[in-house]
Amino acid sequence: MTDVLDQQAFRYSNDSTPHLMCENVSLSELVQEFGTPLYVYSKRQIIENFHAFYATLKASGKEHYVSYAVKANSNIEVLRILAEEGSGADVVSAGELLAALAAGFAPERITFDGTGKTDAEIELALKANIHAFNVESLEELTVINGIAEGLGLRAKVSIRVNPDVDAKSHPYISTGMKENKFGIDMENAREAFIYASKHPALEVVGIHVHIGSQITSLDPFIKAARSTVKFVSSLRVKSGIVLEHLNFGGGQGIHYRNVVRHPMLPKDELGEEGEYVPSLGEFVGAVLPILDQTGLKIIFEPGRAIIANACALIASVLYTKQNSLKKFVITDTGMTELIRPPLYEAYHQVAPLELKGGPTEKVDLVGPICETSDFLAQAREMPALKRGDSVAVLCAGAYGYALASNYNLRPRAAEVLVDGSEYRVIRERERVEAVAGLNEAGLTVSTVLGREL
Ligand SMILES: Cc1ncc(COP(=O)(O)O)c(C=O)c1O
């Protein structure tokens, strides 16, 4: 199993002025053509990440599979790539369900998650004949039962249990503890399974666990796996409920530091190696033997591990300013394109598109948005940057565009997919006049400018 880090599609060229490439395409050329902010994806990296996961599951010779968590990045071209590679899809809304179906995912490999599914969403998923609902409460189970009965259909359900395990990730992306809203705690989950097994419009097919995101230690996964296996066995022995699958969720952490390396880049403050993150091979090797004790089909639901390092968000420097305390590098890209730094105190490596040598300096890389929390990186040692230079914010593929907003009435950025030496736009940049609401008002930029004030 090759570590994902060794497969990085973003790397510097060997020129005297090294420039950052995505596969065989220079990012500076993409900036010239499409402007910034710009999300650039590597098709090869998406496929390699998927297979780094899937290959180990396939090697088990069982029916286990990977179900990509669409919430991480729902661009339809990204979804198409994964559907073609044989991935399933984990969706959390009618929009994601429709996108997954349109992208070609087989309905029997689509699961529907989320604590607050609406009646309309449940009806749509039933009609689409998806593989299973991952049910989050007893009341949701009763609602699904009622809707399925009304439609004369049978709903396949998998009940999400909350194993009360601390994922040791950021508190906002930990989901498997009792204080979190997710799942049904182990004490009450049996009641939900029994309820489902007694209602003819429900078919209990599985159990679901997802303990959080960006988990960089194997321990919480092992703990969750052990308690789930114990629960599955007691469900069979004590309540006679036999399941078909065990969905172990996603959450596998990735390297955010030292993703792109070059002798001319300043060293990360954690040193050459940075943080330890188990590889996908190590993860599967640690948990699969435990989960396999159930004899059930195992599903993994990764989002970040598939798409995060397959994308760089490109930003351009607008201004620099030094005050008596620090230096700010103000870019055209901020929390509207990547909210992870302020929201989760997340670290993203930032790398200049061109390395020119010379002294480095400590700066805050910030965006143009009117919030103090609008930063990409703080107190970061960077090569000197000036107006017009561009930088890549790495590993922006997961929860990047997916969490982008129009705050400050900023148009969402364009997305470009690189495939070898070719590239194409997979989502157009939004137009400022549309975001400003001119279309609805029947106006254009020139009619607005031409008006008497
Ligand atoms: C139920 C569920 N499955 C899978 C995922 C994907 O997580 P990650 O992107 O960390 O792999 C999430 C994300 O929060 C989730 O809530």
The ligand as an SDF file (V2000), in Angstrom:
LIG
                    3D

 16 16  0  0  0  0  0  0  0  0999 V2000
  -22.2020   10.0780    8.3760 C   0  0  0  0  0  0  0  0  0  0  0  0
  -20.9610   10.5500    7.7420 C   0  0  0  0  0  0  0  0  0  0  0  0
  -20.2750    9.7160    6.9590 N   0  0  0  0  0  0  0  0  0  0  0  0
  -19.1330   10.1070    6.3410 C   0  0  0  0  0  0  0  0  0  0  0  0
  -18.6450   11.3800    6.5100 C   0  0  0  0  0  0  0  0  0  0  0  0
  -17.3780   11.7560    5.8080 C   0  0  0  0  0  0  0  0  0  0  0  0
  -16.3980   12.1130    6.7180 O   0  0  0  0  0  0  0  0  0  0  0  0
  -14.9190   12.3710    6.2200 P   0  0  0  0  0  0  0  0  0  0  0  0
  -14.9910   13.3790    5.1550 O   0  0  0  0  0  0  0  0  0  0  0  0
  -14.2180   12.8570    7.4240 O   0  0  0  0  0  0  0  0  0  0  0  0
  -14.3840   11.0760    5.7450 O   0  0  0  0  0  0  0  0  0  0  0  0
  -19.3270   12.2850    7.3100 C   0  0  0  0  0  0  0  0  0  0  0  0
  -18.8010   13.6410    7.5090 C   0  0  0  0  0  0  0  0  0  0  0  0
  -18.9750   14.2810    8.4640 O   0  0  0  0  0  0  0  0  0  0  0  0
  -20.5300   11.8630    7.9420 C   0  0  0  0  0  0  0  0  0  0  0  0
  -21.2260   12.6890    8.7150 O   0  0  0  0  0  0  0  0  0  0  0  0
  1  2  1  0
  2  3  1  0
  2 15  2  0
  3  4  2  0
  4  5  1  0
  5  6  1  0
  5 12  2  0
  6  7  1  0
  7  8  1  0
  8  9  2  0
  8 10  1  0
  8 11  1  0
 12 13  1  0
 12 15  1  0
 13 14  2  0
 15 16  1  0
M  END
$$$$
